[in-house]
């Protein structure tokens, strides 16, 4: 009876880890779309300042920021901070988008590094689970399930070794007969 429970428990764990793995490419896609949306929004915010930089500084936005920072007027100095922050955000988002132009395993690794970032949290809060069965989702799903199951088997094997090392007499102890 115990072996049946163990077998079905392992099948359940495999199935759940497979379903989790199937979700990862879809979540990654939603994250990428949200990231691109933020990038477009930041570019639009920067566009007016870029047009001024194009007109007066041959397109050099840094020169516009420097000019604002060196102004006698507090308004322009504070505006320089807004421009600089928006410019930095555009560069940051462009870097993140460029990082995501890699194979799926690299992109998933990059995604795990973004867990505490606002765009990841936004994606997570608005995420709707879907099972998209394309080649990539199946590959990731099966890989996650197999890796999870192998890790679980290794964990139980190590636990068994530790158990027998701590209590070495249990395995070979003769059982009392009644």
Residue frames as a rotation matrix with the C-alpha (Angstrom) as fourth column:
UNK 1
0.562 0.827 0.000 0.00
0.827 -0.562 0.000 0.00
0.000 0.000 -1.000 0.00
UNK 2
0.426 -0.486 -0.763 2.85
0.187 -0.778 0.600 2.37
-0.885 -0.398 -0.241 0.83
UNK 3
-0.649 -0.700 0.299 4.44
0.410 0.009 0.912 1.81
-0.641 0.714 0.281 -2.59
UNK 4
-0.076 0.717 0.693 1.15
0.976 -0.087 0.198 2.73
0.202 0.691 -0.694 -4.29
UNK 5
0.807 0.339 -0.484 0.94
0.489 -0.843 0.224 5.97
-0.332 -0.417 -0.846 -2.30
UNK 6
-0.037 -0.914 -0.405 4.58
0.142 -0.406 0.903 6.73
-0.989 -0.025 0.145 -3.14
UNK 7
-0.618 -0.192 0.762 4.03
0.733 0.210 0.647 6.03
-0.285 0.959 0.011 -6.85
UNK 8
0.296 0.823 0.484 0.93
0.906 -0.403 0.131 8.24
0.302 0.400 -0.865 -7.08
UNK 9
0.689 -0.133 -0.712 2.57
0.344 -0.805 0.483 10.97
-0.638 -0.577 -0.509 -5.03
UNK 10
-0.403 -0.912 -0.077 5.52
0.261 -0.196 0.945 11.03
-0.877 0.361 0.316 -7.42
UNK 11
-0.440 0.332 0.835 3.18
0.894 0.069 0.443 11.09
0.089 0.941 -0.327 -10.41
UNK 12
0.682 0.717 -0.141 1.31
0.731 -0.672 0.121 14.01
-0.008 -0.186 -0.983 -8.87
UNK 13
0.332 -0.662 -0.672 4.55
0.159 -0.663 0.731 15.88
-0.930 -0.350 -0.114 -8.21
UNK 14
-0.655 -0.572 0.494 5.69
0.542 0.100 0.834 15.21
-0.527 0.814 0.245 -11.80
UNK 15
-0.021 0.754 0.657 2.38
0.970 -0.144 0.197 16.45
0.243 0.641 -0.728 -13.19
UNK 16
0.807 0.334 -0.487 2.40
0.498 -0.828 0.258 19.61
-0.317 -0.451 -0.835 -11.10
UNK 17
-0.027 -0.892 -0.451 6.00
0.103 -0.451 0.886 20.40
-0.994 -0.023 0.104 -12.01
UNK 18
-0.589 -0.084 0.804 5.16
0.782 0.191 0.593 19.75
-0.203 0.978 -0.047 -15.69
UNK 19
0.449 0.838 0.308 2.26
0.869 -0.490 0.067 22.21
0.207 0.238 -0.949 -15.49
UNK 20
0.631 -0.323 -0.706 4.51
0.217 -0.800 0.560 24.76
-0.745 -0.507 -0.434 -13.81
UNK 21
-0.447 -0.888 0.108 7.11
0.302 -0.036 0.953 24.31
-0.842 0.459 0.284 -16.51
UNK 22
-0.251 0.447 0.858 4.47
0.966 0.060 0.251 24.73
0.061 0.892 -0.447 -19.22
UNK 23
0.754 0.611 -0.244 3.57
0.641 -0.764 0.068 28.11
-0.145 -0.208 -0.967 -17.72
UNK 24
0.102 -0.813 -0.573 7.10
0.496 -0.458 0.738 29.53
-0.862 -0.359 0.357 -17.79
UNK 25
-0.727 -0.404 0.555 7.31
0.676 -0.286 0.679 30.42
-0.115 0.869 0.481 -21.52
UNK 26
0.143 0.867 0.476 3.86
0.777 -0.397 0.488 32.05
0.612 0.300 -0.731 -21.38
UNK 27
0.735 0.060 -0.675 4.82
0.575 -0.581 0.575 34.06
-0.358 -0.811 -0.462 -18.29
UNK 28
-0.322 -0.935 -0.149 8.09
0.590 -0.321 0.741 35.04
-0.741 0.151 0.655 -19.97
UNK 29
-0.512 0.198 0.836 6.18
0.786 -0.284 0.549 36.23
0.346 0.938 -0.010 -23.03
UNK 30
0.609 0.790 0.064 3.83
0.670 -0.556 0.491 38.33
0.423 -0.256 -0.869 -20.90
UNK 31
0.435 -0.565 -0.701 6.82
0.548 -0.451 0.704 39.78
-0.714 -0.691 0.113 -19.04
UNK 32
-0.604 -0.714 0.355 8.52
0.691 -0.247 0.679 40.67
-0.397 0.655 0.643 -22.33
UNK 33
-0.104 0.659 0.745 5.37
0.785 -0.406 0.469 42.36
0.611 0.633 -0.475 -23.64
UNK 34
0.823 0.397 -0.406 5.02
0.567 -0.583 0.582 44.39
-0.006 -0.709 -0.705 -20.46
UNK 35
0.031 -0.914 -0.404 8.71
0.582 -0.312 0.751 45.35
-0.812 -0.259 0.523 -20.60
UNK 36
-0.648 -0.235 0.724 8.30
0.758 -0.286 0.586 46.50
0.070 0.929 0.364 -24.21
UNK 37
0.392 0.865 0.315 5.23
0.741 -0.499 0.449 48.52
0.545 0.058 -0.836 -23.22
UNK 38
0.696 -0.220 -0.684 7.21
0.482 -0.562 0.672 50.32
-0.532 -0.797 -0.285 -20.52
UNK 39
-0.392 -0.910 0.132 10.01
0.672 -0.186 0.717 50.91
-0.628 0.370 0.685 -23.02
UNK 40
-0.319 0.363 0.876 7.65
0.811 -0.373 0.450 52.51
0.490 0.854 -0.175 -25.58
UNK 41
0.753 0.641 -0.150 6.11
0.608 -0.591 0.531 54.67
0.251 -0.491 -0.834 -22.85
UNK 42
0.374 -0.702 -0.606 9.53
0.483 -0.411 0.773 55.86
-0.792 -0.582 0.185 -21.64
UNK 43
-0.590 -0.578 0.564 10.60
0.770 -0.191 0.609 56.60
-0.244 0.793 0.558 -25.22
UNK 44
0.135 0.735 0.664 7.46
0.770 -0.500 0.397 58.69
0.624 0.457 -0.634 -25.73
UNK 45
0.837 0.132 -0.530 8.21
0.496 -0.592 0.635 60.65
-0.230 -0.795 -0.561 -22.56
UNK 46
-0.010 -0.960 -0.281 11.73
0.458 -0.254 0.852 61.29
-0.889 -0.120 0.442 -23.79
UNK 47
0.028 0.030 0.999 10.70
0.997 0.068 -0.030 62.18
-0.069 0.997 -0.028 -27.37
UNK 48
0.902 0.350 0.252 9.98
0.372 -0.927 -0.045 65.88
0.217 0.135 -0.967 -26.72
UNK 49
0.663 -0.726 -0.181 13.35
-0.241 -0.435 0.867 66.34
-0.709 -0.532 -0.464 -25.04
UNK 50
-0.087 -0.691 0.718 15.07
0.613 0.531 0.585 64.40
-0.785 0.491 0.377 -27.81
UNK 51
0.454 0.307 0.836 13.53
0.872 -0.344 -0.348 66.72
0.181 0.887 -0.424 -30.40
UNK 52
0.983 -0.176 -0.045 14.96
-0.154 -0.938 0.309 69.70
-0.097 -0.297 -0.950 -28.50
UNK 53
0.245 -0.942 0.231 18.33
-0.049 0.226 0.973 67.96
-0.968 -0.250 0.009 -28.38
UNK 54
0.075 -0.158 0.985 18.07
0.921 0.390 -0.007 67.31
-0.383 0.907 0.175 -32.13
UNK 55
0.773 0.365 0.519 17.26
0.563 -0.771 -0.297 70.97
0.292 0.522 -0.802 -32.79
UNK 56
0.893 -0.337 0.297 19.83
-0.408 -0.886 0.219 72.64
0.189 -0.317 -0.929 -30.52
UNK 57
0.252 -0.825 0.507 22.53
-0.762 0.154 0.629 70.06
-0.597 -0.544 -0.589 -29.73
UNK 58
-0.256 -0.332 -0.908 22.83
-0.912 0.394 0.113 67.90
0.320 0.857 -0.404 -32.87
UNK 59
0.405 0.574 -0.712 20.83
-0.333 0.818 0.470 65.14
0.852 0.047 0.522 -31.19
UNK 60
-0.554 -0.701 -0.450 23.03
0.218 0.399 -0.891 64.97
0.803 -0.591 -0.068 -28.09
UNK 61
0.529 0.845 -0.077 20.63
0.220 -0.049 0.974 64.49
0.820 -0.532 -0.212 -25.19
UNK 62
0.225 -0.547 -0.806 23.51
0.974 0.154 0.167 64.58
0.033 -0.823 0.568 -22.70
UNK 63
-0.786 -0.510 0.349 24.34
0.530 -0.847 -0.044 68.12
0.318 0.151 0.936 -23.87
UNK 64
-0.071 0.856 0.512 20.73
-0.074 -0.517 0.853 69.17
0.995 0.022 0.100 -23.26
UNK 65
0.679 0.295 -0.672 20.83
0.572 0.362 0.736 67.67
0.461 -0.884 0.077 -19.77
UNK 66
-0.252 -0.874 -0.415 24.15
0.968 -0.234 -0.095 69.40
-0.014 -0.425 0.905 -19.03
UNK 67
-0.689 0.063 0.722 22.74
0.209 -0.937 0.281 72.73
0.694 0.345 0.632 -20.28
UNK 68
0.395 0.907 0.149 19.72
0.001 -0.162 0.987 72.35
0.919 -0.390 -0.065 -18.00
UNK 69
0.519 -0.242 -0.820 21.89
0.824 0.397 0.404 71.38
0.228 -0.885 0.406 -15.03
UNK 70
-0.525 -0.832 -0.179 24.10
0.851 -0.518 -0.087 74.44
-0.021 -0.198 0.980 -15.43
UNK 71
-0.056 0.598 0.799 21.16
0.456 -0.697 0.554 76.83
0.888 0.396 -0.234 -15.71
UNK 72
-0.916 -0.196 0.349 20.64
-0.152 -0.638 -0.755 79.61
0.371 -0.745 0.555 -13.19
UNK 73
-0.142 0.972 0.185 16.94
-0.897 -0.206 0.392 78.80
0.419 -0.110 0.901 -13.11
UNK 74
-0.582 -0.028 0.813 15.82
-0.611 0.675 -0.414 76.16
-0.537 -0.738 -0.410 -10.55
UNK 75
0.508 0.860 0.047 13.09
-0.563 0.373 -0.737 75.00
-0.652 0.348 0.674 -12.92
UNK 76
0.595 -0.336 -0.730 15.61
-0.677 0.281 -0.681 74.00
0.434 0.899 -0.061 -15.58
UNK 77
-0.538 -0.818 0.204 17.91
-0.793 0.409 -0.452 72.33
0.286 -0.405 -0.868 -13.05
UNK 78
-0.318 0.509 0.800 15.01
-0.513 0.617 -0.597 70.24
-0.797 -0.600 0.065 -11.74
UNK 79
0.737 0.566 -0.371 13.91
-0.590 0.269 -0.761 69.50
-0.331 0.779 0.532 -15.27
UNK 80
-0.036 -0.847 -0.530 17.41
-0.888 0.271 -0.372 68.16
0.459 0.457 -0.762 -15.94
UNK 81
-0.702 -0.184 0.688 16.80
-0.587 0.696 -0.413 65.54
-0.403 -0.694 -0.596 -13.25
UNK 82
0.306 0.901 0.309 13.54
-0.383 0.413 -0.826 64.49
-0.872 0.134 0.472 -14.91
UNK 83
0.662 -0.123 -0.739 15.18
-0.737 0.075 -0.672 64.24
0.138 0.990 -0.042 -18.34
UNK 84
-0.395 -0.917 -0.061 18.15
-0.862 0.393 -0.320 62.35
0.317 -0.074 -0.945 -16.93
UNK 85
-0.470 0.300 0.830 15.90
-0.488 0.695 -0.528 59.91
-0.735 -0.654 -0.180 -15.06
UNK 86
0.650 0.759 -0.040 13.78
-0.405 0.301 -0.863 59.27
-0.643 0.577 0.504 -18.15
UNK 87
0.413 -0.601 -0.684 16.89
-0.834 0.053 -0.550 58.85
0.367 0.797 -0.479 -20.31
UNK 88
-0.642 -0.658 0.393 18.35
-0.766 0.576 -0.286 56.39
-0.038 -0.485 -0.874 -17.80
UNK 89
-0.049 0.725 0.687 15.08
-0.400 0.616 -0.679 54.45
-0.915 -0.308 0.260 -17.75
UNK 90
0.792 0.305 -0.530 15.03
-0.590 0.156 -0.792 54.18
-0.159 0.940 0.303 -21.54
UNK 91
-0.065 -0.908 -0.414 18.61
-0.862 0.260 -0.435 52.90
0.502 0.329 -0.800 -21.52
UNK 92
-0.627 -0.119 0.770 17.84
-0.645 0.634 -0.427 50.42
-0.438 -0.764 -0.474 -18.70
UNK 93
0.349 0.860 0.373 14.75
-0.371 0.492 -0.788 49.07
-0.861 0.136 0.490 -20.46
UNK 94
0.637 -0.203 -0.744 16.65
-0.745 0.086 -0.662 48.82
0.198 0.975 -0.097 -23.76
UNK 95
-0.494 -0.866 0.074 19.33
-0.839 0.453 -0.302 46.78
0.228 -0.212 -0.951 -21.99
UNK 96
-0.401 0.422 0.813 16.68
-0.441 0.690 -0.575 44.44
-0.803 -0.589 -0.090 -20.51
UNK 97
0.710 0.677 -0.193 15.02
-0.463 0.242 -0.853 44.00
-0.531 0.695 0.485 -23.90
UNK 98
0.266 -0.706 -0.656 18.40
-0.868 0.120 -0.481 43.26
0.418 0.698 -0.581 -25.51
UNK 99
-0.646 -0.500 0.577 19.10
-0.731 0.622 -0.279 40.62
-0.219 -0.602 -0.768 -22.84
UNK 100
-0.013 0.765 0.643 15.87
-0.298 0.611 -0.733 38.90
-0.955 -0.201 0.220 -23.79
UNK 101
0.630 0.144 -0.763 16.96
-0.775 0.059 -0.629 38.37
-0.046 0.988 0.149 -27.41
UNK 102
-0.570 -0.816 0.094 18.62
-0.822 0.568 -0.049 35.11
-0.013 -0.105 -0.994 -26.42
UNK 103
-0.543 0.359 -0.759 17.59
-0.038 0.893 0.449 31.44
0.839 0.273 -0.471 -26.32
UNK 104
0.424 0.903 0.064 14.79
-0.147 -0.001 0.989 30.45
0.894 -0.429 0.132 -23.93
UNK 105
0.459 -0.264 -0.848 17.06
0.804 0.528 0.272 29.08
0.376 -0.807 0.455 -21.19
UNK 106
-0.691 -0.721 0.054 19.05
0.657 -0.658 -0.369 32.32
0.302 -0.219 0.928 -21.01
UNK 107
-0.437 0.612 0.660 15.84
-0.250 -0.787 0.564 34.38
0.864 0.081 0.497 -20.98
UNK 108
0.624 0.661 -0.417 14.38
0.190 0.390 0.901 32.26
0.758 -0.641 0.118 -18.16
UNK 109
-0.004 -0.725 -0.688 17.62
0.980 0.135 -0.148 32.71
0.200 -0.675 0.710 -16.19
UNK 110
-0.834 -0.249 0.492 17.43
0.241 -0.967 -0.081 36.46
0.496 0.051 0.867 -16.75
UNK 111
0.059 0.960 0.272 13.80
-0.170 -0.259 0.951 36.41
0.984 -0.103 0.148 -15.65
UNK 112
0.502 0.121 -0.856 14.70
0.709 0.510 0.487 34.78
0.496 -0.852 0.171 -12.33
UNK 113
-0.559 -0.771 -0.305 17.04
0.822 -0.469 -0.323 37.69
0.106 -0.432 0.896 -11.63
UNK 114
-0.756 0.315 0.573 14.16
-0.067 -0.909 0.411 40.14
0.651 0.273 0.709 -12.08
UNK 115
-0.260 0.742 -0.617 11.87
0.780 0.538 0.318 38.74
0.568 -0.399 -0.719 -9.38
UNK 116
-0.136 0.185 -0.973 12.08
0.859 -0.467 -0.209 41.84
-0.493 -0.865 -0.095 -7.17
UNK 117
-0.969 -0.247 -0.008 11.77
0.201 -0.807 0.555 44.32
-0.143 0.537 0.831 -10.05
UNK 118
-0.447 0.852 -0.273 8.52
-0.415 -0.468 -0.780 46.30
-0.792 -0.235 0.563 -10.57
UNK 119
-0.226 0.375 -0.899 7.91
-0.962 0.056 0.266 44.98
0.150 0.925 0.349 -14.11
UNK 120
-0.802 -0.078 -0.592 8.14
-0.052 0.997 -0.060 41.38
0.594 -0.017 -0.804 -12.88
UNK 121
-0.858 0.489 -0.155 5.74
0.235 0.106 -0.966 42.13
-0.456 -0.866 -0.206 -10.01
UNK 122
-0.314 0.754 -0.577 3.29
-0.778 -0.553 -0.299 43.82
-0.544 0.355 0.760 -12.40
UNK 123
-0.399 0.102 -0.911 3.43
-0.722 0.577 0.381 40.80
0.565 0.810 -0.157 -14.70
UNK 124
-0.924 0.005 -0.382 2.93
0.207 0.848 -0.489 38.41
0.322 -0.531 -0.784 -11.79
UNK 125
-0.712 0.685 -0.156 -0.05
-0.053 -0.274 -0.960 40.32
-0.700 -0.675 0.231 -10.40
UNK 126
0.031 0.761 -0.648 -1.77
-0.844 -0.328 -0.424 40.38
-0.535 0.560 0.632 -13.79
UNK 127
-0.813 -0.467 -0.348 -0.74
-0.583 0.661 0.473 36.92
0.009 0.587 -0.809 -14.95
UNK 128
0.404 0.903 0.145 -3.43
-0.843 0.429 -0.324 34.62
-0.355 0.009 0.935 -16.28
UNK 129
-0.451 -0.597 0.663 -2.38
-0.335 0.802 0.494 30.99
-0.827 0.001 -0.562 -16.50
UNK 130
0.610 0.527 -0.592 -2.71
-0.762 0.188 -0.619 29.50
-0.215 0.829 0.517 -19.96
UNK 131
0.077 -0.578 0.812 -1.50
0.059 0.816 0.575 26.20
-0.995 0.004 0.097 -21.28
UNK 132
0.606 -0.021 -0.795 0.03
-0.763 -0.298 -0.574 26.91
-0.225 0.954 -0.197 -24.66
UNK 133
0.488 -0.403 0.774 1.29
0.134 0.911 0.389 23.69
-0.862 -0.086 0.499 -26.14
UNK 134
0.846 -0.375 -0.380 3.96
-0.480 -0.224 -0.848 24.77
0.233 0.900 -0.369 -28.52
UNK 135
0.535 -0.686 -0.493 7.36
0.346 0.711 -0.613 23.15
0.771 0.158 0.618 -28.91
UNK 136
-0.396 -0.733 0.553 9.07
-0.191 -0.523 -0.831 25.60
0.898 -0.435 0.067 -26.57
UNK 137
0.092 0.522 0.848 6.48
-0.957 -0.189 0.220 25.19
0.275 -0.832 0.483 -23.79
UNK 138
0.936 0.254 -0.244 6.61
-0.209 0.959 0.194 21.41
0.283 -0.130 0.950 -24.00
UNK 139
0.202 -0.950 -0.236 10.41
0.335 0.294 -0.895 21.41
0.920 0.102 0.378 -23.94
UNK 140
-0.503 -0.364 0.784 10.52
-0.512 -0.605 -0.610 23.71
0.696 -0.708 0.119 -20.91
UNK 141
0.387 0.768 0.510 7.69
-0.891 0.168 0.422 21.86
0.238 -0.618 0.749 -19.15
UNK 142
0.885 -0.094 -0.455 9.22
0.095 0.995 -0.022 18.42
0.455 -0.023 0.890 -19.53
UNK 143
-0.091 -0.995 0.039 12.67
0.236 -0.060 -0.970 19.74
0.967 -0.079 0.240 -18.63
UNK 144
-0.304 0.044 0.952 11.41
-0.792 -0.567 -0.226 21.40
0.530 -0.823 0.207 -15.45
UNK 145
0.722 0.658 0.212 9.50
-0.672 0.596 0.439 18.25
0.163 -0.459 0.873 -14.48
UNK 146
0.688 -0.522 -0.504 12.48
0.328 0.844 -0.425 15.95
0.647 0.127 0.752 -15.08
UNK 147
-0.353 -0.853 0.385 14.92
-0.008 -0.408 -0.913 18.25
0.935 -0.326 0.137 -13.29
UNK 148
-0.030 0.426 0.904 12.51
-0.925 -0.354 0.136 18.60
0.378 -0.832 0.405 -10.38
UNK 149
0.904 0.416 -0.096 11.98
-0.365 0.870 0.331 14.84
0.221 -0.264 0.939 -10.15
UNK 150
0.338 -0.865 -0.371 15.72
0.416 0.491 -0.766 14.11
0.844 0.105 0.525 -10.35
UNK 151
-0.451 -0.463 0.763 16.33
-0.410 -0.651 -0.638 16.69
0.793 -0.601 0.104 -7.63
UNK 152
0.375 0.690 0.619 13.63
-0.902 0.119 0.414 15.11
0.212 -0.714 0.667 -5.50
UNK 153
0.889 -0.102 -0.446 15.12
0.083 0.995 -0.063 11.64
0.450 0.019 0.893 -6.00
UNK 154
-0.113 -0.993 0.035 18.58
0.264 -0.064 -0.962 12.96
0.958 -0.099 0.270 -5.11
UNK 155
-0.239 0.107 0.965 17.16
-0.785 -0.606 -0.127 14.63
0.572 -0.788 0.229 -2.01
UNK 156
0.763 0.592 0.260 15.51
-0.635 0.613 0.470 11.39
0.119 -0.524 0.844 -0.86
UNK 157
0.632 -0.618 -0.468 18.68
0.345 0.765 -0.544 9.41
0.694 0.183 0.696 -1.59
UNK 158
-0.398 -0.803 0.443 20.79
-0.058 -0.460 -0.886 11.86
0.915 -0.379 0.136 0.45
UNK 159
0.091 0.539 0.838 18.19
-0.931 -0.253 0.264 11.81
0.355 -0.804 0.478 3.21
UNK 160
0.932 0.232 -0.279 18.37
-0.171 0.959 0.227 8.03
0.321 -0.164 0.933 3.25
UNK 161
0.163 -0.959 -0.234 22.19
0.401 0.281 -0.872 8.14
0.901 0.048 0.430 3.45
UNK 162
-0.464 -0.284 0.839 22.06
-0.526 -0.674 -0.518 10.61
0.713 -0.682 0.163 6.33
UNK 163
0.512 0.745 0.428 19.42
-0.813 0.261 0.520 8.55
0.276 -0.614 0.739 8.10
UNK 164
0.879 -0.207 -0.430 21.50
0.216 0.976 -0.027 5.37
0.425 -0.069 0.902 7.86
UNK 165
-0.150 -0.976 0.159 24.67
0.244 -0.192 -0.950 7.24
0.958 -0.103 0.267 8.86
UNK 166
-0.294 0.117 0.949 23.01
-0.788 -0.592 -0.171 8.68
0.541 -0.798 0.266 11.96
UNK 167
0.318 0.486 0.814 21.29
-0.828 0.560 -0.011 5.43
-0.462 -0.671 0.581 12.90
UNK 168
-0.334 -0.558 -0.760 23.62
-0.900 0.429 0.081 2.75
0.281 0.711 -0.645 11.49
UNK 169
-0.919 -0.090 0.383 22.30
-0.259 0.871 -0.418 -0.11
-0.296 -0.484 -0.823 13.60
UNK 170
-0.057 0.998 0.011 18.72
-0.623 -0.027 -0.782 0.12
-0.780 -0.051 0.624 12.31
UNK 171
0.214 0.145 -0.966 19.38
-0.963 0.199 -0.183 -1.39
0.165 0.969 0.182 8.90
UNK 172
-0.313 -0.489 -0.814 21.15
-0.401 0.845 -0.354 -4.51
0.861 0.215 -0.461 10.20
UNK 173
-0.649 0.105 0.753 19.41
-0.748 0.091 -0.657 -4.92
-0.137 -0.990 0.020 13.56
UNK 174
-0.856 0.401 -0.325 17.65
0.266 0.882 0.389 -8.28
0.443 0.247 -0.862 13.89
UNK 175
-0.278 0.852 0.443 13.96
-0.686 -0.499 0.530 -7.94
0.673 -0.156 0.723 14.49
UNK 176
-0.774 0.067 0.630 12.43
-0.531 0.472 -0.703 -9.43
-0.345 -0.879 -0.330 17.61
UNK 177
-0.610 0.586 -0.532 10.16
-0.148 0.576 0.804 -12.38
0.778 0.570 -0.265 17.00
UNK 178
-0.312 0.559 0.768 7.05
-0.948 -0.230 -0.218 -12.95
0.055 -0.797 0.602 18.96
